[in-house]
């Protein structure tokens, strides 16, 4: 469905305005779907992102500021997200040996298990929500990389 139909708008004044609205609307569409997917696991999309970052770093620890740097949504509060995941026993916090002002974060077995349980569902979600062929997805990825240029 065209973006004009989705948001019940007359034609856009220019293609750049349409592209910006289209990207923002599509982001919201995807995040809403992800939220539904992660809800049964007690996770938000941002918490899922933190767990993925920690799994990529595993078994080595990482600081909260490094997590923040790697997050998809730079506006997220990594400290708050880590604290919520700690309460769910999916991450551990330890004082950094080299710098006592820093805190090292690692993913727990429960966090790894949760990601493992979600893996197939996320893969299916991605294919179901992105209504494009593999060739089109490659093209989209290249265009999005170029857009951020």
Buried (B, 14 or more C-beta within 10 A) or exposed (E): EEBBEEEEEEEBEEEEEBEEBBEEEBEEEBBEBBBEBBEEBEBBBBBBBBBBBBBEBBEEBBBBEBBBEBBEEEEBBBBEBBBBBBEBEBBBBEEEEEEEEBBBBBBBEEBBEBBEEBEEEBEEBEEEEEEEEEEEEEEEEEEEEEEEE
